[in-house]
Amino acid sequence: MHHNALTLAVALAAVSLSACAQDATLPAAATAATAAPAPQAGPPAAGPVSVEVADPAAAAFAWPTMTVHKSPSCGCCVVWVEHMRGAGVPVEVVDTDDMGPIKHQLGVPYGKGSCHTAHIDGYLIEGHVPVADIHRLLQERPQARGLVLPGMPAGSPGMEMPDGRRQAFTVELVAADGSTSDWAHHPARDGNAR
């Protein structure tokens, strides 16, 4: 993405942060009950990894189509979709004013919501999950619902800060029963450290 486009994207994300925050705080009861069936796959994941840079192998990966459900007014969701497309992920966007039923249908666990909800190849992706974590999920294919990044951590994909600062965050794997465990740790980064 060119510098001017990235600056515009960051500005859009900042302006629409309050709209996204409203979507992320939907009634928890709407997201807690039933879940989509877990994909059948290989052995359990090896455990959390610490991730600092994007996965270069993700660019050459034969990505299945990802469907992203988001509020029409959410700018940070648009920026996250651009991250996915920039990594070669084919993305279909579905704008909706009521995210609760989608989160419920896909099995987003109680308290783990964010502003957008996606699914790819049978897996749930909730929030500003980095593309490298999604790539690892599709490579390892654990028996799970998918990945969540609760809230909207500053500096996560789609939530970039103008100075490059990033707060530490952990992407979680959602098991078939709705429990979560650490999938990938993303360390904090000081401003202007690119």
Secondary structure as UniProt FT lines:
FT   HELIX           3..15
FT   HELIX           17..24
FT   HELIX           29..32
FT   STRAND          49..50
FT   HELIX           56..60
FT   STRAND          66..70
FT   TURN            72..73
FT   HELIX           75..86
FT   TURN            87..88
FT   STRAND          91..95
FT   HELIX           100..106
FT   TURN            110..111
FT   STRAND          117..120
FT   TURN            121..122
FT   STRAND          123..126
FT   HELIX           131..140
FT   STRAND          144..148
FT   TURN            154..155
FT   TURN            157..158
FT   TURN            162..163
FT   STRAND          169..175
FT   TURN            176..177
FT   STRAND          180..186
FT   TURN            191..192
//
